[in-house]
Amino acid sequence: MHPYLLHSGHLFLPTFGLLAAAGLLAALSLSLRTARTVGLPPDRLWDAGLFALLAAFLLSRLLLIVTNLHSFLTYPILLLTVPSLTEFGLLLTAIATLVYLHFKQLPLRPTLDAWAPCATLAWAFLALGHFAEGSDPGLPTTLPWALRIPPDTLRLHPIALYAMLLALALTALLHRHLCIRRQQGETAALALALTGVTQFLLTFLRQPNLYPDSLGNLLDPIQWAALGMIALGALLYLLPRKAITDHAL
């Protein structure tokens, strides 16, 4: 594993951070192409994607500071280096992004369709980052492609590599689906459902991370999130949608 590309004294460059940045840039670049496919102005979709990323960063940091004010006042730089993206932060980001789309008059469902393959492409880079830092361990296996993640002496499923390959496959599938979709929101619904199913199935090969209470232990936290994605995808698909004319395609 290579958690750092550069580590010299107090100077270090984490591999995950670099791959995450590359993935976000790749996703934004892909949005220029998907925007044209769904009939949206590429520059406006780029701006919306950049706004969503900046909102996620700023809101997550703000929540981190507010909930750890004493620690921030004592060790401000150290606290700001802590990963801070939470479920509540993602919810606030989604709300802020919806408000932005409304004021910029970007239609929600075509925008979500255009963003669907971009999101899975970013996921592929994030999964590769997890593989580099060895932070997504799988269950023990005797398969020939199993990996040993120090300090573990067992050979484990390379879950992060599985996720990366599946995310790339989903990206290709969703990009193709954009060209044949018949209703607005179909590609986004498909992305939510397939990503949820993929994550749910991967948990059967991943080391579990359970909630401390009995109710939460019914399922892994990622499985709860995956079921939520599947349900949201089904809801988006079942809601009344606007048909796409042949001319628009």
Residue frames relative to the residue before (quaternion, step in Angstrom):
aa qw qx qy qz dx dy dz
M 1.0000 0.0000 0.0000 0.0000 0.00 0.00 0.00
H 0.1700 -0.7863 0.5905 0.0646 3.56 -1.13 0.71
P 0.1026 -0.8415 0.5279 0.0524 3.62 0.29 1.21
Y 0.7816 0.2128 -0.1212 0.5737 3.59 1.17 -0.55
L 0.3481 -0.7126 0.5701 0.2144 3.55 -0.98 0.88
L 0.7857 0.0795 -0.0188 0.6132 3.55 1.16 -0.68
H 0.1211 0.7783 -0.6060 0.1106 3.57 -0.82 1.01
S 0.2115 0.7639 -0.5741 0.2051 3.54 -0.34 1.28
G 0.8193 -0.0915 0.0157 0.5657 3.56 -0.30 1.26
H 0.7955 -0.2064 0.1956 0.5350 3.55 -0.71 -1.12
L 0.6069 0.5461 -0.3490 0.4601 3.58 1.28 -0.05
F 0.1759 0.7776 -0.5900 0.1277 3.59 -0.72 1.02
L 0.2078 -0.7601 0.6083 0.0952 3.52 -1.20 0.73
P 0.2660 -0.7975 0.5176 0.1591 3.62 -0.24 1.21
T 0.5102 -0.6599 0.4652 0.2964 3.54 -0.95 0.93
F 0.6386 0.5387 -0.3372 0.4340 3.59 0.93 -0.87
G 0.6673 0.5098 -0.3124 0.4441 3.59 0.86 -0.89
L 0.6624 0.5025 -0.3098 0.4613 3.56 0.96 -0.83
L 0.6737 0.4794 -0.2954 0.4786 3.59 0.96 -0.86
A 0.6135 0.5377 -0.3499 0.4605 3.59 1.06 -0.69
A 0.6575 0.4982 -0.3070 0.4746 3.59 0.94 -0.86
A 0.6478 0.5083 -0.3171 0.4705 3.58 0.99 -0.82
G 0.6496 0.5253 -0.3136 0.4513 3.58 1.01 -0.80
L 0.6589 0.4991 -0.3093 0.4701 3.58 0.97 -0.81
L 0.6435 0.5044 -0.3214 0.4777 3.57 1.03 -0.76
A 0.6423 0.5138 -0.3203 0.4699 3.59 1.01 -0.80
A 0.6443 0.5215 -0.3184 0.4600 3.58 1.02 -0.81
L 0.6530 0.5003 -0.3133 0.4745 3.58 0.96 -0.84
S 0.6487 0.5154 -0.3192 0.4601 3.58 0.99 -0.80
L 0.6493 0.5074 -0.3164 0.4700 3.58 1.00 -0.81
S 0.6057 0.5790 -0.3607 0.4097 3.59 1.07 -0.66
L 0.5705 0.5802 -0.3849 0.4355 3.61 1.16 -0.47
R 0.6838 0.4631 -0.2758 0.4919 3.57 1.10 -0.72
T 0.6876 0.4788 -0.2954 0.4590 3.58 0.88 -0.91
A 0.5702 0.5877 -0.3859 0.4249 3.59 1.13 -0.56
R 0.6600 0.4958 -0.3100 0.4717 3.58 0.92 -0.86
T 0.6275 0.5592 -0.3362 0.4248 3.59 1.01 -0.78
V 0.7580 0.3534 -0.2019 0.5097 3.59 0.97 -0.83
G 0.5656 -0.6456 0.3697 0.3559 3.59 1.24 0.09
L 0.5172 0.6157 -0.4351 0.4050 3.60 1.11 0.62
P 0.5644 -0.5819 0.4477 0.3774 3.62 -1.15 0.50
P 0.4557 -0.7239 0.4374 0.2774 3.64 -0.54 1.07
D 0.6611 0.5147 -0.3257 0.4381 3.60 0.94 -0.82
R 0.6601 0.5004 -0.3154 0.4630 3.59 1.03 -0.73
L 0.6448 0.4960 -0.3277 0.4804 3.59 1.04 -0.67
W 0.5956 0.5463 -0.3527 0.4716 3.59 1.09 -0.69
D 0.6654 0.5007 -0.3033 0.4632 3.59 0.88 -0.95
A 0.6516 0.5134 -0.3171 0.4597 3.59 0.99 -0.82
G 0.6553 0.5025 -0.3128 0.4693 3.58 0.97 -0.81
L 0.6462 0.5085 -0.3146 0.4742 3.56 1.01 -0.81
F 0.6236 0.5298 -0.3361 0.4663 3.59 1.04 -0.76
A 0.6549 0.5191 -0.3174 0.4482 3.60 0.91 -0.89
L 0.6618 0.5007 -0.3080 0.4653 3.58 0.96 -0.83
L 0.6725 0.4837 -0.2984 0.4741 3.58 0.92 -0.89
A 0.6310 0.5276 -0.3339 0.4605 3.59 1.04 -0.76
A 0.6413 0.5204 -0.3259 0.4601 3.59 0.96 -0.83
F 0.6710 0.4983 -0.2991 0.4604 3.58 0.94 -0.89
L 0.7235 0.4544 -0.2619 0.4488 3.58 0.74 -1.06
L 0.6803 0.4862 -0.3046 0.4560 3.60 0.88 -0.87
S 0.6433 0.5116 -0.3355 0.4603 3.59 1.00 -0.75
R 0.6529 0.5000 -0.3143 0.4743 3.60 1.02 -0.77
L 0.6371 0.5283 -0.3270 0.4561 3.57 1.01 -0.81
L 0.6539 0.4986 -0.3129 0.4752 3.59 0.96 -0.83
L 0.6303 0.5381 -0.3309 0.4513 3.56 1.02 -0.80
I 0.6717 0.4902 -0.2964 0.4699 3.57 0.96 -0.86
V 0.6696 0.5141 -0.3066 0.4396 3.58 0.88 -0.95
T 0.7342 0.4224 -0.2373 0.4757 3.58 0.91 -0.89
N 0.7616 0.2361 -0.1624 0.5812 3.61 1.26 -0.20
L 0.0594 0.8628 -0.5002 0.0424 3.54 0.97 0.92
H 0.6561 0.5179 -0.3254 0.4421 3.59 0.90 -0.88
S 0.6667 0.4894 -0.3013 0.4747 3.58 0.93 -0.89
F 0.6365 0.5321 -0.3335 0.4478 3.59 1.04 -0.74
L 0.6674 0.4949 -0.3066 0.4644 3.57 0.97 -0.83
T 0.6848 0.4744 -0.2785 0.4780 3.58 1.15 -0.62
Y 0.8043 0.0426 0.0230 0.5923 3.58 0.87 -1.01
P 0.0943 -0.8580 0.5009 0.0636 3.64 0.50 1.12
I 0.6876 0.4778 -0.2978 0.4586 3.60 0.84 -0.92
L 0.6543 0.5235 -0.3117 0.4480 3.57 0.93 -0.90
L 0.6681 0.5042 -0.3098 0.4511 3.59 0.92 -0.86
L 0.6778 0.5113 -0.2990 0.4356 3.58 0.96 -0.83
T 0.6217 0.5259 -0.3493 0.4637 3.60 1.23 -0.21
V 0.5412 0.6203 -0.4010 0.4019 3.59 1.27 -0.16
P 0.5042 -0.6244 0.4895 0.3409 3.66 -0.96 0.78
S 0.0854 -0.8609 0.5008 -0.0267 3.57 -0.71 1.07
L 0.4765 0.6758 -0.4562 0.3289 3.63 1.18 0.06
T 0.0068 -0.8136 0.5781 -0.0621 3.57 -0.55 1.22
E 0.6953 -0.4500 0.3436 0.4427 3.57 -1.33 0.11
F 0.6627 0.4949 -0.3106 0.4685 3.59 0.97 -0.84
G 0.6269 0.5343 -0.3293 0.4616 3.57 1.07 -0.73
L 0.6455 0.5087 -0.3133 0.4758 3.57 1.04 -0.80
L 0.6308 0.5306 -0.3324 0.4583 3.58 1.05 -0.77
L 0.6601 0.4928 -0.3055 0.4777 3.59 0.93 -0.86
T 0.6287 0.5326 -0.3288 0.4615 3.58 1.06 -0.76
A 0.6473 0.5178 -0.3158 0.4618 3.58 0.97 -0.86
I 0.6510 0.5068 -0.3157 0.4688 3.58 0.97 -0.85
A 0.6643 0.5017 -0.3049 0.4627 3.59 0.90 -0.92
T 0.6577 0.5082 -0.3098 0.4617 3.58 1.00 -0.80
L 0.6280 0.5265 -0.3336 0.4660 3.59 1.02 -0.75
V 0.6406 0.5091 -0.3202 0.4774 3.57 0.99 -0.82
Y 0.6403 0.5248 -0.3198 0.4607 3.59 0.98 -0.84
L 0.6636 0.5023 -0.3083 0.4607 3.59 0.88 -0.92
H 0.6340 0.5354 -0.3319 0.4486 3.58 1.03 -0.79
F 0.7174 0.4487 -0.2663 0.4617 3.58 0.81 -0.97
K 0.6929 0.4387 -0.2720 0.5034 3.58 1.14 -0.57
Q 0.3858 -0.7636 0.4417 0.2701 3.56 1.36 0.07
L 0.3550 0.6884 -0.5356 0.3365 3.53 0.90 1.02
P 0.4209 -0.7199 0.4821 0.2687 3.64 -0.60 1.06
L 0.5359 -0.6933 0.3862 0.2882 3.55 -0.81 1.10
R 0.7405 0.4499 -0.2683 0.4211 3.60 0.62 -1.08
P 0.6485 0.4765 -0.3428 0.4846 3.65 0.89 -0.68
T 0.6223 0.5348 -0.3433 0.4570 3.57 1.05 -0.70
L 0.6640 0.4889 -0.3018 0.4786 3.59 0.93 -0.88
D 0.6090 0.5406 -0.3502 0.4628 3.59 1.05 -0.72
A 0.6867 0.4874 -0.2843 0.4584 3.57 0.86 -0.98
W 0.6905 0.4838 -0.2773 0.4608 3.58 1.05 -0.73
A 0.5065 0.6987 -0.4154 0.2875 3.62 1.14 -0.51
P 0.7301 0.3844 -0.2682 0.4972 3.68 0.66 -0.93
C 0.5839 0.5686 -0.3766 0.4403 3.59 1.15 -0.47
A 0.6542 0.5178 -0.3108 0.4554 3.58 1.00 -0.83
T 0.6802 0.4697 -0.3053 0.4727 3.60 0.92 -0.80
L 0.5977 0.5405 -0.3665 0.4650 3.60 1.12 -0.55
A 0.6420 0.5023 -0.3203 0.4827 3.59 0.98 -0.81
W 0.6129 0.5523 -0.3369 0.4537 3.59 1.06 -0.76
A 0.6284 0.5401 -0.3406 0.4443 3.60 0.97 -0.79
F 0.6683 0.4839 -0.3005 0.4783 3.60 0.95 -0.83
L 0.6413 0.5167 -0.3277 0.4631 3.59 1.00 -0.79
A 0.6364 0.5216 -0.3253 0.4660 3.58 1.01 -0.79
L 0.6381 0.5104 -0.3249 0.4762 3.58 1.02 -0.78
G 0.6259 0.5316 -0.3299 0.4656 3.57 1.08 -0.69
H 0.6364 0.5114 -0.3226 0.4789 3.59 1.02 -0.79
F 0.6327 0.5234 -0.3339 0.4629 3.57 1.03 -0.75
A 0.6550 0.5283 -0.3149 0.4389 3.58 0.95 -0.88
E 0.7604 0.3553 -0.2105 0.5013 3.59 0.95 -0.79
G 0.4358 -0.7346 0.4348 0.2853 3.60 1.30 0.01
S 0.4360 0.7406 -0.4120 0.3026 3.57 1.12 0.65
D 0.7054 0.3873 -0.2732 0.5271 3.61 1.21 0.19
P 0.0181 -0.8599 0.5102 0.0000 3.59 0.52 1.17
G 0.3089 -0.7402 0.5706 0.1764 3.52 -1.16 0.71
L 0.6518 -0.4836 0.3977 0.4280 3.54 -1.32 -0.12
P 0.6227 -0.5421 0.3978 0.4001 3.61 -1.18 0.43
T 0.0494 0.7871 -0.6113 0.0661 3.55 -1.08 0.79
T 0.3635 -0.7159 0.5511 0.2274 3.55 -1.27 0.41
L 0.3542 0.7474 -0.4925 0.2708 3.60 1.23 0.22
P 0.5942 -0.6281 0.3628 0.3476 3.61 -0.99 0.77
W 0.7118 0.4322 -0.2744 0.4808 3.62 1.10 -0.49
A 0.3487 0.7414 -0.4994 0.2816 3.59 1.24 0.30
L 0.2444 -0.7763 0.5700 0.1128 3.56 -1.16 0.68
R 0.3048 -0.7119 0.5966 0.2104 3.54 -1.23 0.48
I 0.1509 -0.7915 0.5902 0.0503 3.56 -0.67 1.15
P 0.3743 -0.7386 0.5078 0.2375 3.64 -0.42 1.16
P 0.5899 -0.1741 -0.7867 -0.0537 1.58 -2.08 1.42
D 0.3828 0.7323 -0.4854 0.2856 3.60 1.23 0.19
T 0.3110 -0.7632 0.5395 0.1725 3.57 -0.95 0.88
L 0.5861 0.5752 -0.3725 0.4322 3.58 1.25 -0.20
R 0.4195 -0.6553 0.5595 0.2855 3.54 -1.26 0.45
L 0.1442 -0.8372 0.5274 -0.0096 3.53 -0.67 1.22
H 0.6004 -0.5232 0.4580 0.3950 3.53 -1.32 0.36
P 0.3479 -0.7277 0.5444 0.2301 3.64 -0.86 0.85
I 0.1646 -0.8443 0.5041 0.0769 3.56 0.48 1.25
A 0.6515 0.5293 -0.3292 0.4325 3.59 0.91 -0.86
L 0.6515 0.4928 -0.3210 0.4793 3.59 1.02 -0.71
Y 0.6003 0.5375 -0.3571 0.4724 3.60 1.03 -0.73
A 0.6749 0.5024 -0.2960 0.4521 3.57 0.87 -1.00
M 0.6437 0.5268 -0.3318 0.4450 3.59 0.94 -0.83
L 0.6861 0.4826 -0.2921 0.4593 3.59 0.85 -0.96
L 0.6633 0.4923 -0.3077 0.4723 3.58 0.98 -0.82
A 0.6332 0.5262 -0.3314 0.4608 3.60 1.03 -0.74
L 0.6477 0.5033 -0.3208 0.4734 3.59 0.99 -0.76
A 0.6354 0.5163 -0.3249 0.4735 3.58 1.05 -0.78
L 0.6484 0.5052 -0.3158 0.4740 3.59 0.99 -0.79
T 0.6151 0.5524 -0.3460 0.4436 3.58 1.02 -0.76
A 0.6711 0.4850 -0.2946 0.4771 3.57 0.92 -0.92
L 0.6551 0.5181 -0.3088 0.4551 3.58 0.96 -0.87
L 0.6990 0.4687 -0.2771 0.4636 3.58 0.84 -0.95
H 0.6160 0.5359 -0.3474 0.4612 3.57 1.05 -0.70
R 0.6538 0.4929 -0.3019 0.4882 3.57 1.04 -0.78
H 0.6516 0.5375 -0.3214 0.4281 3.58 0.97 -0.84
L 0.5603 0.6135 -0.3919 0.3951 3.60 1.10 -0.61
C 0.6939 0.4972 -0.2735 0.4433 3.57 1.04 -0.78
I 0.7673 0.3497 -0.1821 0.5057 3.61 1.17 -0.45
R 0.4316 0.7089 -0.4732 0.2953 3.60 1.22 -0.02
R 0.2986 -0.7774 0.5344 0.1441 3.58 -1.09 0.77
Q 0.7617 0.2425 -0.1472 0.5825 3.57 1.26 -0.33
Q 0.5245 -0.6161 0.4825 0.3355 3.55 -1.10 0.66
G 0.7671 0.3328 -0.2650 0.4802 3.55 -0.90 0.92
E 0.4894 0.6880 -0.4266 0.3243 3.60 1.23 -0.25
T 0.6820 0.4867 -0.3021 0.4547 3.58 0.85 -0.91
A 0.6422 0.5116 -0.3233 0.4704 3.59 0.99 -0.77
A 0.6441 0.5121 -0.3193 0.4699 3.60 0.98 -0.83
L 0.6495 0.5098 -0.3106 0.4709 3.56 0.98 -0.86
A 0.6419 0.5293 -0.3236 0.4506 3.57 0.96 -0.83
L 0.6577 0.5046 -0.3125 0.4638 3.59 0.90 -0.89
A 0.6866 0.4938 -0.2899 0.4479 3.57 0.85 -0.98
L 0.7149 0.4528 -0.2705 0.4591 3.59 0.78 -0.99
T 0.6326 0.5118 -0.3370 0.4736 3.59 1.03 -0.71
G 0.6411 0.5230 -0.3200 0.4616 3.56 1.02 -0.80
V 0.6551 0.4984 -0.3078 0.4771 3.59 0.94 -0.88
T 0.6484 0.5274 -0.3169 0.4483 3.59 0.94 -0.88
Q 0.6859 0.4732 -0.2845 0.4740 3.56 0.86 -0.94
F 0.6251 0.5405 -0.3403 0.4486 3.58 1.00 -0.78
L 0.6988 0.4679 -0.2765 0.4650 3.59 0.87 -0.94
L 0.6266 0.5501 -0.3437 0.4320 3.60 1.02 -0.72
T 0.6023 0.5851 -0.3671 0.4002 3.59 1.07 -0.60
F 0.5968 0.5658 -0.3720 0.4305 3.60 1.15 -0.41
L 0.7150 0.3750 -0.2441 0.5372 3.59 1.28 -0.26
R 0.6196 0.5446 -0.3230 0.4639 3.58 1.33 -0.11
Q 0.5433 -0.5923 0.4742 0.3594 3.57 -1.13 0.63
P 0.4512 -0.7345 0.4323 0.2647 3.60 -0.68 1.08
N 0.1157 -0.7450 0.6536 0.0657 3.50 -1.31 0.59
L 0.0623 -0.8718 0.4853 -0.0230 3.53 0.13 1.35
Y 0.5358 -0.5778 0.5073 0.3489 3.51 -1.31 0.45
P 0.5509 -0.6397 0.4128 0.3419 3.63 -1.10 0.51
D 0.6825 0.4740 -0.3075 0.4637 3.62 1.12 -0.40
S 0.6589 -0.5596 0.3491 0.3617 3.55 -1.23 0.54
L 0.6338 0.5350 -0.3459 0.4387 3.58 1.02 -0.73
G 0.6767 0.5027 -0.2939 0.4506 3.55 0.93 -0.89
N 0.6422 0.5543 -0.3261 0.4171 3.57 1.08 -0.63
L 0.4418 0.6730 -0.4730 0.3580 3.58 1.23 0.04
L 0.7892 0.0443 0.0017 0.6126 3.56 1.11 -0.74
D 0.5677 -0.5507 0.4835 0.3750 3.52 -1.31 0.38
P 0.6141 -0.5651 0.3864 0.3927 3.64 -1.05 0.63
I 0.6490 0.5057 -0.3298 0.4629 3.60 0.97 -0.77
Q 0.6277 0.5304 -0.3448 0.4536 3.60 1.07 -0.65
W 0.6099 0.5271 -0.3561 0.4725 3.59 1.05 -0.69
A 0.6668 0.4950 -0.2981 0.4705 3.58 0.92 -0.92
A 0.6411 0.5271 -0.3240 0.4540 3.58 1.01 -0.81
L 0.6480 0.5027 -0.3202 0.4741 3.59 0.96 -0.80
G 0.6263 0.5319 -0.3341 0.4617 3.57 1.06 -0.71
M 0.6430 0.5135 -0.3177 0.4711 3.58 1.02 -0.77
I 0.6435 0.5142 -0.3221 0.4667 3.58 0.98 -0.83
A 0.6654 0.4982 -0.3018 0.4670 3.58 0.93 -0.91
L 0.6568 0.5019 -0.3132 0.4675 3.60 0.98 -0.82
G 0.6340 0.5258 -0.3274 0.4630 3.57 1.04 -0.75
A 0.6493 0.5082 -0.3112 0.4725 3.58 1.00 -0.85
L 0.6459 0.5178 -0.3207 0.4602 3.59 0.99 -0.84
L 0.6561 0.5063 -0.3123 0.4644 3.58 0.93 -0.87
Y 0.6625 0.5068 -0.3083 0.4574 3.57 1.01 -0.77
L 0.7203 0.4647 -0.2514 0.4494 3.60 0.99 -0.83
L 0.5461 0.6115 -0.4100 0.3996 3.58 1.18 -0.39
P 0.5988 -0.5569 0.4148 0.3990 3.60 -1.10 0.58
R 0.0776 -0.8154 0.5736 -0.0120 3.52 -0.86 1.02
K 0.4734 -0.6513 0.5190 0.2871 3.51 -1.30 0.44
A 0.4211 -0.7113 0.5054 0.2477 3.55 -0.82 1.03
I 0.3530 -0.7107 0.5692 0.2152 3.55 -1.22 0.60
T 0.3668 -0.7500 0.5064 0.2157 3.56 -0.66 1.07
D 0.6451 -0.5200 0.3921 0.3995 3.54 -1.24 0.40
H 0.6174 0.5514 -0.3461 0.4416 3.57 1.09 -0.70
A 0.6573 0.5133 -0.3042 0.4603 3.56 1.06 -0.85
L 0.6372 0.5199 -0.3269 0.4657 3.56 1.11 -0.68
